[in-house]
Amino acid sequence: MKTYIFLSFLVLASSFVLVGKPPAGFSPIFNGKDLSGWWGLKTEDPAKWMNLSSEELKKKKKASIEDIKKHWTVKEGILINDGKGLYLSTEKNYKDFELLVDYKT
């Protein structure tokens, strides 16, 4: 069984900032413009949604995107959460990574 890690953010009334170009060897996961590449999840076992049929996963992602659009916004390159709704999670799964994050509460 492969182990995957997905990045999720639970942020109460805080923001993430895209500050310039990432350091050498790092790739940005937030484009500074919109919520592309993200969907929403609750606290749950990733194996549960990873084992859904493609149709069930598509339905889950669609509903989650509707939720995150209500509670997450991007303004002037800043990712903002109103303290409600689902966790923001990357669509891409990662493993063996270093994460650099700038945030303000």
C-alpha positions in Angstrom: 0.0 0.0 0.0 1.4 3.4 -1.0 1.4 6.2 1.6 0.4 9.6 0.3 0.3 12.9 2.1 -2.0 15.8 1.0 -1.6 19.3 2.3 -4.5 20.7 4.2 -4.8 24.0 6.0 -7.1 24.7 8.9 -6.9 28.4 9.4 -9.2 30.4 11.6 -9.4 34.0 10.4 -5.9 34.0 8.9 -4.2 34.4 5.6 -1.4 32.9 3.5 0.7 35.1 1.4 2.6 34.4 -1.8 5.8 36.4 -1.4 7.8 36.5 -4.6 9.5 33.5 -6.2 10.1 30.4 -4.1 13.7 29.5 -3.2 15.6 27.1 -5.5 14.3 23.6 -5.3 10.8 24.6 -4.1 7.6 24.8 -6.1 4.7 27.1 -5.2 1.4 25.3 -4.3 -0.6 28.5 -4.3 -0.6 30.6 -7.5 -1.5 33.9 -5.7 -4.6 34.4 -8.0 -7.3 31.9 -7.3 -8.2 28.6 -5.7 -7.0 26.5 -8.7 -5.4 23.2 -7.5 -7.3 23.1 -4.3 -10.4 21.4 -2.9 -12.0 21.0 0.5 -11.8 18.2 3.1 -12.9 17.6 6.6 -10.7 15.9 9.2 -11.0 12.4 7.7 -8.9 9.4 6.8 -7.5 10.0 3.3 -7.9 6.3 2.5 -11.7 6.7 2.5 -11.8 9.3 -0.3 -8.9 7.8 -2.2 -10.9 4.5 -2.4 -14.0 6.2 -3.8 -15.1 5.5 -7.4 -14.1 8.2 -9.8 -17.7 9.3 -10.0 -18.1 9.5 -6.2 -14.8 11.4 -5.9 -15.8 13.8 -8.6 -19.1 14.5 -6.7 -17.2 15.0 -3.4 -14.8 17.4 -5.0 -17.5 19.4 -6.6 -19.4 19.8 -3.3 -16.2 20.7 -1.5 -15.3 23.4 -4.1 -18.7 25.0 -3.6 -18.0 25.1 0.2 -14.4 26.5 -0.1 -15.6 29.3 -2.5 -17.9 30.4 0.4 -15.1 30.6 3.0 -11.8 31.0 1.1 -10.9 34.0 -1.1 -7.8 35.5 -2.7 -7.1 39.2 -2.4 -3.9 40.9 -3.6 -2.1 37.6 -3.6 -3.3 36.6 -0.1 -5.3 33.5 0.6 -7.9 34.4 3.2 -10.3 32.1 5.2 -13.2 33.4 7.2 -12.7 30.8 10.0 -15.5 28.5 8.7 -15.9 25.7 6.2 -13.8 22.9 5.0 -10.0 22.6 5.3 -8.3 23.7 2.1 -6.4 20.8 0.6 -4.1 20.4 -2.5 -5.5 18.3 -5.3 -2.0 16.9 -5.8 -0.8 14.3 -3.3 2.8 14.8 -2.0 5.3 12.7 -0.1 8.8 13.4 1.2 8.5 17.2 1.1 9.5 20.3 2.9 6.9 23.0 3.3 7.7 26.7 3.6 4.7 28.7 4.8 4.2 32.4 5.6 1.0 33.1 7.5 -0.6 35.7 9.6 -3.3 35.1 12.2 
